[in-house]
Amino acid sequence: MESFSADWLALREPDDHAARDAALTARVAARLNRLARPARAIDLASGAGSNVRYLLPRLPHVSHWTLVDYDPALLAVARQSLQPMAEAAGVTLDTQVVDLRHIGALPLDGYDLLTTAAFLDLVSTEWIDRWVVCCTRHAVPVLAVLSYDGHLQIEPADPMDEEIRTLVNRHQQTDKGFGPALGPDAAAYAARALQVRPEDFSASDWVLSSASAELQRQLVAGWAGAACEMAPSRHDAISNWNARRRAQADQGVLRVVVGHRDLFAMPGRSLSPTR
Ligand SMILES: C[S@@+](CC[C@H](N)C(=O)[O-])C[C@H]1O[C@@H](n2cnc3c(N)ncnc32)[C@H](O)[C@@H]1O
């Protein structure tokens, strides 16, 4: 199964937060406000807590957060960093070590929002189908953000970019523990399964300038590694591409766009407007 380092999650957090559709979050906040009582929210695949760090100050009606992940070390990082923020806001939180492959066993009673970030691209169609059944049964609104959508654009252009993108997207669809991963197709598949309205399905692309040079370097190296796994015979050409891109990141001349999608849905409820 996939494991993610706290350092990698911390490195991407500022660009994750900048990329998110703030208007979609504001509509979710307005919806929770209309409950006219304190709300409870659950974050799936929380990692080191980036999604809750973003949402906690923006969803002031959430009085309790549950963070769920199968990695106890990441959840410990999340707890340590979020606790002071939560206490200052009068919010409580708990963390639960759960293997989300068994999504049907997750207790969702009493939650007013289920959210997840940078996770849906790891799962399979079969998992999304089971997840949608759970969310519908509990009629819990869903905010799923930062799902990779397959779009990569690097400037200045390089003749090998399209080959790398194709190999990376194939690698994205290998099994990450949930069966063959949806990868770039995850957000669109989830949006259909959850009957998301077009206005609640929006772009949240990373646009990485030289200010994010270390993230650029690590992304490019990660893509080169994934591409080599899919096409070992192309190892030398891919390594040369990686070296060219790394040198450009070092020189501060690289611009990288990575496509992502945010969505909001209200499964099990009539499609009343979110605004
Ligand atoms: C790309 S990270 C995103 C973390 C966090 N949501 C964020 O935005 O920084 C994916 C997360 O999924 C978690 N994960 C992967 N497979 C899992 C599983 N089977 N059960 C629970 N969590 C899982 C990983 O531990 C990791 O924290």
PDBQT file of the ligand as one rigid body, heavy atoms in Angstrom, charges set to zero:
ROOT
HETATM    1  C1  LIG A 301      -1.819  12.175  -0.665  1.00  0.00    +0.000 C 
HETATM    2  S1  LIG A 301      -2.055  11.828   1.014  1.00  0.00    +0.000 S 
HETATM    3  C2  LIG A 301      -3.209  13.114   1.466  1.00  0.00    +0.000 C 
HETATM    4  C3  LIG A 301      -3.186  13.425   2.920  1.00  0.00    +0.000 C 
HETATM    5  C4  LIG A 301      -4.029  14.647   3.341  1.00  0.00    +0.000 C 
HETATM    6  N1  LIG A 301      -5.426  14.460   3.042  1.00  0.00    +0.000 N 
HETATM    7  C5  LIG A 301      -3.502  15.911   2.701  1.00  0.00    +0.000 C 
HETATM    8  O1  LIG A 301      -4.258  16.544   1.952  1.00  0.00    +0.000 OA
HETATM    9  O2  LIG A 301      -2.347  16.271   2.970  1.00  0.00    +0.000 OA
HETATM   10  C6  LIG A 301      -3.061  10.367   1.018  1.00  0.00    +0.000 C 
HETATM   11  C7  LIG A 301      -3.393   9.860   2.394  1.00  0.00    +0.000 C 
HETATM   12  O3  LIG A 301      -4.169   8.650   2.252  1.00  0.00    +0.000 OA
HETATM   13  C8  LIG A 301      -3.829   7.791   3.314  1.00  0.00    +0.000 C 
HETATM   14  N2  LIG A 301      -4.220   6.416   2.952  1.00  0.00    +0.000 N 
HETATM   15  C9  LIG A 301      -3.796   5.699   1.882  1.00  0.00    +0.000 A 
HETATM   16  N3  LIG A 301      -4.351   4.466   1.906  1.00  0.00    +0.000 NA
HETATM   17  C10 LIG A 301      -5.143   4.406   3.015  1.00  0.00    +0.000 A 
HETATM   18  C11 LIG A 301      -5.977   3.407   3.596  1.00  0.00    +0.000 A 
HETATM   19  N4  LIG A 301      -6.098   2.188   3.036  1.00  0.00    +0.000 N 
HETATM   20  N5  LIG A 301      -6.650   3.700   4.714  1.00  0.00    +0.000 NA
HETATM   21  C12 LIG A 301      -6.522   4.924   5.300  1.00  0.00    +0.000 A 
HETATM   22  N6  LIG A 301      -5.744   5.907   4.810  1.00  0.00    +0.000 NA
HETATM   23  C13 LIG A 301      -5.063   5.660   3.668  1.00  0.00    +0.000 A 
HETATM   24  C14 LIG A 301      -2.323   7.974   3.468  1.00  0.00    +0.000 C 
HETATM   25  O4  LIG A 301      -1.828   7.536   4.715  1.00  0.00    +0.000 OA
HETATM   26  C15 LIG A 301      -2.207   9.495   3.269  1.00  0.00    +0.000 C 
HETATM   27  O5  LIG A 301      -2.292  10.168   4.499  1.00  0.00    +0.000 OA
ENDROOT
TORSDOF 0
